[in-house]
């Protein structure tokens, strides 16, 4: 349904109202629709605007958590990773992951080998190997070889986080759900007994205020979870932890596989990851003490920390701040247990029911579907469901002839088989070309602008199509070509376009620019 159609339907009662359009809310929304419920998803900014577009792009099994004794968390992560690899081919991709060993390391081949054996058993396959120093050096020629004694190679996975959110939301829509971005929930509505029975909201596009009724309200707002819970008298429980990242062009920081190393300053694990034609370096883990209304961004200290780590471990590359093409930061929703070291906080998820307001938070991107299923089990205690939870999305391929087979798997993974086929069939020859420096086709811009609820230019360039992270200056040099494709699809006049372009470029400079570190 189009935005206007959904707004016209809002006054009809809903079974569940999901507040929050990140991966957690998207998962609950889809599972609810699969179960035959009348589901509404509301997001105050854009879909995946928060943490879910600013992750480390890994769909990992949680090897680090196994080392911390969080066996249950690792088990769930590994099993969910395997399901995502199976169900989202082209979106969730298997990748090699390397860990080096150096003289006097606290991590020994025996300890890590034992951990990886358990890790592989959880995945029901043996998929790691030990490498001596020579073979490890051949895998990563730029790695510091001084004191290198060898390493291990195992398999994990990566994804485009924001596109994964969109795929899951679209699956929920195809099963009968309705989703709206740029709709802010201002207050929960209660009956005379204090039970939550709906929300009041403001449509940020039309500037209209509305009241929507639902049997249950699902609070899937991540780091914002305390705000809704405070309206039912609950005290804050969230700890907001910022993780920041550096992005290098792959020609400057070539890497065929992901790799993790200990930072020389504090022995924390830092990883480098090849992703979408760039090399990603992350992450930090610091308390975020700024307003959530503002875009999070990297600090000078975080940037210096990450750059020092890669310079020490890849000295032959002579990387400097001038080589960085972009940065980004996300704020993780973690349950506060008061630990001094942020990295020691558990990444387990929780589900709280506060008299009709069901809050689901914590956890990781990898386990979003597990969290959604557990939430639906809680919903079934109050609302009978008619579906089996096994209904298939309408995005399954019907065997249509697929043009451009080489590009199809990537496109199908990000947009769905049928959508991918239609997109490539409709694209002219020029728009089937790859945008320089990326794996993205020009036609993806047109498709997203036409079909994917883009309200602002930043939605398109930072989340639907990730140009804001993949090319220098946020894509400023490509803006004329982008405008030719996108402006007619969005129906913007010249004044609107110029306003959106100016806003996007200012936003990029304030939250994504490498100039933020100024090292």
N, C-alpha and C positions, 0 to 999 in steps of 0.2 A: 504493500500500500504506500501511496505517496504521503508526504507529511500532512497535507491538509486533510486527507482522508482519515488518518490516524487521530488527528486533533478532534475531528467531528465524532469519533467513536469513543472519546475518553469518558464521557458522562455515563456510559453503560458500565455496570459493575464488572470487576475483574476478579479472578481467583487469586492470583498473586501479582503484586506490583514489585518489581525488582528495581531497586535504586542503586545505580552504579553501572557504568558501561565499560568496565575493564574486563579482564579475562574471567574473574570470579563471577561477576554479574552475568556475563555472556554465557558462561557454563550453566548457571542456575536457570537462566531464561530458556536455553535450549532444552534442558532436561524437563523443565516444567511443560513446555510445549509438547515434547515427546510423550509425556504422561497424560495428554489430553486436557490440560488446564488452559484456561484463558489467561494469557500472560502478557504483561506490559513491562517493558524495560525503559527506564528513564535515566538519562545522563546529563549532568549539569553543564559539561563542556562538550568536547567531541568524544566519540567512541575511542577508547584506549588513550585518552588525553593524559592520564596520570601515569602510574607506575608501569602499566602494561604496554606502553610504547617506549619505555626508557630502561628496559631490562638489559642484562648482559647478553641477550640473544641465544642463550644456551637452554636446551631442554635436557637437563642432566639428571643423572641418577642419584646425585647427592653423595659422592665419594667422601667429601669433606665431613659430612654429617656422620658417616660410618666411623670415621676416625675419632669423632667426638662421642661415640657410644650411642648415637641416635639411630639404632638399627631399624626401628619401625619406620622412621621417616625415610631412610634409604630404601627399604623394601617397597614402600608405596611409590617412591619416586622412580625406581627402576621399572616397576611393572607398568606404571602410567606412561613412562617414556616409550616402552615397547609398543603400547597401544597407539600412541601418537605416531610413531614411525610407520605403523601398519596402516592407520586410517587416513593419514595426511601426507601421502607421498608427494614430493615436490614442494611441500610446505615445511615439513619437519624432515631434516636431512641428517643421515648418519655421518659422522666425521671422526677422523683419527685424533687422538689426544695424547700428548707426550708430557712426561715429567722427567727431568734430568736428576741425576745423582752427582753430588760433588763430595770431595774429601771433607770429612768432619761434619757432614750433614746430620741433622737429627733424624732425618728420614732415611731408613736403610732399605736396600732391595728386598730383604726378607720381610720386613714389616709391610711395605707397600704391596709386595707380591701376595702376601697372605690376605690383605684387604681386598685386592683386586680379584682374587679367587672367589671370595665371598660375593663380591660385586657381580662377577660373571655368573655365579650360581643363581643369583636372584633373577638374572635375565634368561636363565636356562640355556646358556651357551658359554663356551670358553673362548674368550676373544681378546686376551692380552698377551704380550710377549716382552721378554727382557732383552735389552740391547746393550752391547758393550760400547765403550767410548767411541770407537771408530764408526760403528754403525749409527750411533746416535748423532754423531757429527755429520754423517752423510744425510740424515733426515733433516737436520737444521744447520746448514753450513755457517750461518751467521751467529750461532750461539757461542757464548764464551767457552772456550775449551780448556782454560786454565783450571786444573784440579778436577775436570770432568771424569767421572769413573764409569758412566753409562747412564741408563735410564729405562723407562718402561713406555710401552705404547698400548693404549686400550681404545675403546670406542665409546663415544657419547653422541650427542645430537645438538643441532642448532635450528633456529627458525627465524622468521620475520614476525616478531611478537605482535605488532599492531595489525598485520594482515591476518594472523591467526585469530585475533579477537573478531575482526570483521567476518571471517569465514564462519565462526561459531554463531555470531548474531544472525547472519544470513540463513543459516540452517534453522535457527529458531523461528525466523520469519516465515520460511517455507513450510513450517509445520503449524502455522496459524498464529504465531505471536506477533506483537507489534512493538517496534523499538523507535525511540526518539532521542536525538541528541539536542543539546542546547535547551534543555528543559530543567530548571532548577527546582528541586523539592525544598520548599521553605519550612514546612512544618508537618508533623504527623497529626492526623485527626483521631480523636478518641471518642468512644461512646460514654454513657453515664457511669459505667463501671471502671473506666480508665483503659479499656482494651483498645488497641490501635485498630482502626478500620479503614484507613485510607491516608491520603496526603493532600496538602495544598501545594500547588506548583505555579511557577511562572515560566511561560514560554519566552525565551530570550529573543526569539525571532519576531514574533508578533507583538510581544510585550503584554500579552494577556495573562490574567491570573485565573486558575481553574482549581476545582476540587475534584479529586478522583477517589472512588471507593474501591476497596479490595478486601478480601477475607483475610489475607496476610500480607504484610509488607516485609520484603527481604532487604536488609541493609547490607549491601555488598559494595560499600564505598571505600574500602581499603583504609588508607591513612586518615580518611575523613569519618571513620566509623563512630568515633566518640561524639561527633556533633549530633547525629540523630539519636544516639543512645542517651545523651544528656536530656533530651526532651521526654524521656520516660523515667527520669530520675536516677540514671546510672552514672557512676563516676568514671573518669578517664582510665582506659586500660592500654592504650596504644603507645608504642615507642616509635618515633619516626626516624628512620635511619637512611641517610643519603648515600647512594652509590654513584660515583662519577666515572666517566670514561673519556679516553682520547681516541681519535680516529686519524689514521695515517693512510695515504694512498698506497695500494699494494705494490706499486713499482718502487716506492721508497722503503717500504717495510715488507719484503716478500716473505710469504709464509704459506705452506701447503696444508699444514695441520695446526690444530689448536695446541697450545703449550702452556703449562703452569710452572711458575718458579717462585722461590721464596724471596721476598723483598729484602735487600741488604740492611735496611734500617730497622725493621721490626719482625722479620721472618714471617710476615703474613703471606698468604698465597696471592699472587697476581697472575692473571692469565692474559694471553694474547690469542686472538681468534680471527681467522679469515672469514669474512662475511660480506656478501653482496659486492665483491670487487674491492673491498677496503680491508684494512687490518685494524681490529678493535682491541684496545688495551683497557683492562679494568680489574678490579673495581676497588673503590674505597668503601669504608663502612664507618660513617660518622653521624653523630646526632644532628638532625636537621632542625634548626631553631628559628626558622623564618616562616613567614605566613604561607599557608598552602594556597592562597589566592594568587600568589606570584609563581611564575615559572621557576622551578629549581635550576640552579646552574652550578658549575664547577667553581671551586675556590682556588685561589692562587696556591694555597698549601697542598690541596689535593692534586692539582696539575703538576706541581714540582715533584711530589711524591711518586706519581706514576711515571713521569718522564725519567726520573733518576733510576727507577727500577729497570726500565727497558734499556737505558744507556749502559747500565752496569752489566746486564746480561746479554746485550747485543752490541758490544763495543765497536765492532768493525763497521757497523752501519752509520756511525757518527750522527745519530738522530738528534735534532734540535727542535725547539718549539716552532720554528719556522716550517717544519715539515708537517705539522698537524693541520688537517683541513677542517676539523670540526670537533666539538666536545658535546657531551650531553650528561644529564644527571637525572636520576629517578629517586623517589622516596619510598622506601619499603614499609609495608604495614607489619610490624612485629609486636607481639604481645610483650608488654613491659614486665620483666621479672626483677628489675633492679640490678642486673649484672653490670659491673664496672666496664668491662670490655664489650662493646656493641656486638662484636663478632661471635660472642659466646651465647647470645640470646637464641632461643630455640626458634626454628622456622616452622614449627607445627601449626596447624590451623585450629580454630575453635568455632563452635556454633553456640550462640546464646539466644534463648527465647525470652523476651521481655514483654509478656502480655500482648502478643500479636505482632511485635516487632522482632523478627528473627535476624540476628546479626551473624554474618559469616565472614571471617577475616583471618589473616595470617596465611601460612602455607606458601607455596611457590607456584610459578607458572606451570611447571611440569605436572603438578597434581590437581589442576583446576577441575578436571572432570570428576575425580574422586570426591572432591569437596562438594561439587554440585549434586552428586548422587546422595551423599550424606545429608545435604540440605533438603533434598526432595523426600528423603525418609522422614525427616522432621515435619515437613509440610503434610505428609500423608496422615499424621496423627490428628490433623485438624480438618483436612479437606480430602474427601474420597477422590481418587483419580480413576479415569476410565481407560487410559492408554496403558500399554505394556512396558513403555520405556524403550521399545525396540523399533519404533516406526522409523523408516528411512527418510532422510531428507530428499527433497525433489531435485537436488543438485547432482545426483548420481548420473554418470554418463549413460546415454541411450545408444551409444555406438555410432554416433554421427561421424562422418569423415573428418579427420583432424588435419588441418593445414599446418605447415611448419612444424613437423614432428620434433625437430631438435629443440624448439622453444616451448613445445606444448607442455611438457611435464612441469616446468617451472610455473607457467601461466595457470595450468589446471590446479596446481597445488594452492596457489594464492587466490584464485577466483572461483574454483569449482570447475569440474569437467565441462559441463554444458556451457557455462558462461565463458570459459576459456575458448571453446570451439567457436562460439558466436563472435567473440571479440576478434579473433584472428581472421575469421571469414569476412567480417565487416570492414576490417582495416584496409586502407589503401597501401600501396607498396611503400610509400615514403614513411608511413607511420608504423610499418613493421620493422623499421630499422631500430637498432639499439642506440639509446642515448649515450653519447661518448663518455667513457670512463665508468660505465655501469653495466648491469645486465638487464636494465629496464627498457621496454619498448615504448616508443612514443604513444602508441595506441592505448597503453595503460592509463595515460593521463585522461584521454577522452572518455574511456570506459568509466573510470572512477568519478569524473565530473558529472557524467550523465546518470549513473546508476547508484552511487554509494553515499548519498546524503551529505555531500560536501556543502558546508555553509560558509566557510572562510577559506582563503587560499592556503593558510597554514594547515588546515585539515588535509588538503590534497598533497602538499609537498613534504609534510613531516610525518604523516601517518598512512594515507592511502598508498602513495608512491613515495619512496623514502629519499628523494633527491636532496632534501635539506641536510641529510647526514652523509651523502655519498659523493658530493661534488663540492668544490671550493666555493666559498662565499654564498652558500645556501642555494646555488643555482642562479645567481644574479645574471651571469653571462648568458644563460639559456632563456631568460624571461620573455624575450620577444617571441620565440617559437612556442613557448608554453602558452603565451597569451593567445596566439593564433588558434590554437587547438581548444583551449579551455574556456575563453570568454564567451563564445557563442553557446556552448553547452550549459553554462551557468546562467545565461541570460543577463549578464551584467553590462551596464553601459560603461562608457569610458571613464566616467568619474568614479564609479564603483570599483572598476578594475584598479585604477591608480591608487585609490584608498587602500584596497586589499594588498596590493603589491608593496606599498610603502609600509603598511603595518607588519606584513610578513618579514620584510628585510630588517626592520627595526627589532622585531622579536628575535630573529636569528642572531643579530649582533649582541643582544642582551642575554641570551640563554644558551647559544650553541657555538658561538664564535671562539676560535682558538685564542683570540686576543684577550679573553677573560683571564687567562693565566699570566700573560705578559711576563714570561720568564726571560 
